[in-house]
Amino acid sequence: MAPNPLFLTTAVEAVVHAGALQMAQFGQHFQIDKKGTIDLVTEVDVAVERQFRAMIAERFPDHQVLGEEFGGAAAAPPGACWVFDPIDGTSNFAHGLPIFCASLALEIDGVAEVAAVYDPTRKELFTAERGGGAFLNGRPLRVSSAARLIDAMLATGFPYDVHTRVDEIVGLFGAFVGQARAVRRLGSAALDLCYVAAGRLDGFWETDLKAWDIAGGALVVAEAGGRITNTDGQPFTSRGGRVLATNGHLHDAMLAVITNFRASRAPKVTL
């Protein structure tokens, strides 16, 4: 199945509509529930995804949907599957912090072919088509040229079980702080990836992610000339849960930091 123009049109329409729903409620009183100790879901997440699923059911009834709030196939299914995060950065949204977006990718046989990520607070629309480049509000995107970690602005995110893994998560964060110009933690993996594509960030790493967090942004990075793998340097898959995205120049150096940190934590073998 080859992508057609209606796929990108639908992706853009979906995330822009999601952004309108987000902004209509942002800063207002709305219901917030917990999916885990620190994992939040709002009534806005649910409403956005419900409307998106209705759109896909009407336009492409034979397509599948994987979304954060109502689930879907855990493994990449054959054929077309829309991978959707109605609000990436829900904790920010719930706290009134304006760093969030809607993120969408259309995967065909497990490979992202079309992506759209929309930040409604900045009115920034990131789009990409496989082989067709990446764009911000219609302008071509290109990753940065930073070639040394000391000249790099990096970003990461923390998993929802961070309280049980503080030494591991903060330890690796510290390892990068010791080598990079700066390290940020913004709270939206999709925007982190798009910022790598835009050259605002030079690299991003995170583990324990879901497909809806990264499927769209990963394609934007790749089409902007960046490099994307898992955190072991193996080929990236949206269902793999681990991502390292860079401008390409810094990829091996960032892999080395991750590898060396993990080696330092490995149990010592005594003979």
C-alpha positions in Angstrom: 0.0 0.0 0.0 1.6 3.3 -1.1 0.9 6.6 0.7 -1.5 9.0 -1.1 -1.9 12.7 -0.6 -5.0 12.2 1.5 -2.9 10.5 4.2 -0.8 13.7 4.9 -3.9 15.9 4.6 -5.7 13.7 7.2 -2.7 13.7 9.5 -2.4 17.5 9.4 -6.1 18.0 9.9 -6.2 15.6 12.8 -3.3 17.2 14.8 -4.5 20.8 14.1 -8.0 19.9 15.2 -6.5 18.2 18.3 -4.6 21.4 19.0 -7.8 23.4 18.9 -9.4 21.1 21.4 -6.4 21.3 23.6 -6.3 25.1 23.6 -10.0 25.4 24.3 -9.4 23.7 27.6 -5.8 24.7 28.4 -5.7 26.6 31.7 -9.4 25.7 32.5 -10.9 23.3 35.0 -11.1 19.8 33.6 -11.1 16.3 34.9 -7.6 14.7 35.6 -7.3 11.1 36.5 -4.3 8.8 37.2 -3.2 5.8 35.1 -0.3 5.3 37.5 1.5 7.0 40.4 2.6 10.0 38.3 1.0 9.1 34.9 -1.9 11.4 34.2 -4.8 11.4 31.8 -7.3 14.2 31.3 -10.8 14.3 29.8 -9.2 16.3 26.9 -6.9 13.4 26.0 -9.9 11.1 25.8 -12.1 13.5 23.8 -9.3 14.2 21.3 -8.6 10.5 20.7 -12.3 9.7 20.4 -12.8 12.3 17.7 -9.7 11.1 15.9 -10.8 7.5 15.8 -14.2 8.6 14.4 -12.4 10.5 11.6 -10.3 7.5 10.6 -13.3 5.1 10.8 -15.2 7.3 8.4 -12.3 8.0 5.9 -10.4 4.8 6.1 -12.5 2.0 7.6 -10.0 -0.7 6.8 -7.1 1.1 8.7 -6.2 0.3 12.3 -5.5 2.8 15.1 -3.1 2.6 18.0 -3.7 5.4 20.5 -2.6 6.2 24.0 -6.0 6.2 25.6 -7.9 3.4 23.8 -5.1 1.2 22.8 -4.7 -1.0 19.7 -2.3 -3.6 18.4 0.7 -3.8 20.6 2.8 -5.2 17.7 2.9 -3.4 14.4 0.1 -4.9 12.3 0.2 -5.5 8.6 -1.2 -2.8 6.5 -2.1 0.7 7.6 -2.1 1.8 11.2 -2.4 5.3 12.6 -0.3 5.8 15.7 -1.7 8.7 17.7 -1.0 10.6 20.9 -3.8 13.0 21.6 -1.7 15.0 24.0 2.0 14.3 24.2 3.0 16.1 27.4 -0.1 15.5 29.4 1.5 16.3 32.7 2.6 19.7 31.3 -0.9 20.3 30.0 -2.5 19.4 33.3 -0.2 21.7 35.2 -0.7 24.6 32.8 2.8 24.4 31.3 2.7 25.2 27.6 4.9 22.4 26.3 2.7 19.8 24.7 1.5 18.7 21.3 -0.6 16.2 19.3 1.6 13.5 17.6 0.5 11.3 14.7 2.2 8.8 12.3 0.7 6.6 9.7 2.6 3.3 9.6 2.3 0.9 6.7 3.5 -2.6 7.6 5.2 -1.2 10.7 7.1 1.6 8.8 6.1 5.2 9.3 5.3 6.8 6.0 3.6 10.1 7.1 4.0 12.2 10.2 2.4 15.3 11.7 3.2 16.9 15.1 1.4 20.1 16.1 2.3 22.4 19.0 -0.8 24.6 19.4 0.8 27.1 21.9 3.4 28.1 19.3 1.3 27.3 16.2 4.1 25.0 14.9 3.2 22.2 12.6 5.9 19.6 11.9 5.3 17.3 9.0 7.2 14.6 7.1 6.7 12.0 4.4 9.1 9.2 3.9 11.5 10.2 1.1 9.8 13.6 0.9 11.6 15.6 3.5 10.5 17.3 6.8 8.9 20.7 7.2 8.0 23.2 9.9 4.9 25.3 8.8 5.9 24.4 5.2 9.6 25.4 5.5 12.2 22.6 5.1 13.9 21.4 8.2 17.5 20.4 8.6 19.3 19.1 11.7 22.2 21.0 13.3 25.9 20.8 12.4 27.2 20.5 16.0 30.0 18.0 16.0 31.1 17.9 19.6 29.2 17.1 22.8 30.6 20.2 24.5 28.9 22.3 21.8 25.6 20.4 22.0 22.2 21.0 23.5 20.7 17.7 24.4 17.3 16.6 25.9 15.9 13.5 27.5 12.8 12.4 29.4 12.1 10.3 32.5 9.9 7.2 32.6 6.9 6.9 34.8 8.7 4.5 37.1 11.5 6.9 37.7 11.0 6.8 41.5 12.2 3.2 41.5 15.2 3.9 39.2 16.5 7.2 40.3 20.2 6.2 40.4 20.0 4.8 36.8 17.9 7.5 35.2 19.6 10.5 36.9 23.0 8.9 36.7 22.9 8.8 32.9 21.5 12.3 32.9 24.5 13.3 34.9 26.9 11.6 32.6 25.6 13.7 29.7 25.6 16.9 31.8 29.3 16.3 32.4 30.0 16.3 28.6 27.4 18.5 26.9 26.9 22.2 26.8 23.4 21.7 28.3 20.8 19.0 28.9 17.1 19.7 29.1 14.0 17.7 30.1 11.0 19.3 28.5 8.3 16.6 29.0 7.2 15.9 25.4 9.2 13.3 23.5 7.5 14.2 20.3 8.5 17.8 20.5 12.0 16.8 21.6 12.4 14.8 18.4 11.0 17.6 16.3 13.4 20.0 17.9 16.3 17.7 16.9 14.9 17.8 13.4 14.7 21.7 13.5 18.3 22.0 14.9 17.1 23.5 18.2 18.4 20.4 19.9 21.4 18.4 18.8 20.4 15.1 20.4 17.8 13.3 22.4 17.7 10.0 24.2 15.0 8.2 26.2 13.8 4.7 27.2 10.5 3.2 28.2 8.5 5.0 25.6 5.4 4.0 23.7 4.9 4.0 19.9 2.6 7.0 20.1 5.3 9.0 21.8 7.9 8.6 19.1 6.5 7.2 15.8 5.8 10.7 14.3 8.8 12.6 15.6 11.2 9.8 14.5 10.2 10.2 10.9 10.6 14.0 11.1 14.1 13.5 12.4 15.0 11.0 9.7 13.6 13.2 6.9 15.5 16.3 8.3 18.8 14.4 7.8 19.2 13.1 11.4 20.1 9.7 12.6 17.8 7.6 14.8 18.4 4.2 16.4 17.6 2.6 19.7 19.9 3.3 22.6 22.1 0.3 21.8 22.7 1.6 18.3 20.4 -1.0 16.7 17.7 -0.1 14.1 14.9 2.0 15.4 11.3 0.7 15.7 8.4 2.6 17.1 7.5 -0.4 19.2 11.0 -0.8 20.6 10.5 1.8 23.4 14.1 3.2 23.3 15.3 6.0 21.1 18.5 7.9 20.4 18.0 10.7 17.9 20.8 13.0 16.8 22.1 15.3 14.1 24.2 12.3 13.0 27.5 13.9 13.9 27.0 13.3 17.6 25.4 9.8 17.4 28.5 7.7 18.1 29.6 10.0 20.9 26.2 9.8 22.6 26.1 6.0 22.1 29.5 5.9 23.8 28.3 7.8 26.8 25.3 5.4 27.2 27.5 2.3 26.7 30.1 3.5 29.2 27.5 4.4 31.8 25.8 1.0 31.6 29.2 -0.7 31.8 30.0 1.3 35.0 26.8 -0.1 36.6 27.3 -3.7 35.5 28.0 -6.1 38.4 31.7 -6.7 38.8 32.8 -10.3 38.2 35.3 -11.6 40.7 37.4 -14.7 40.1 
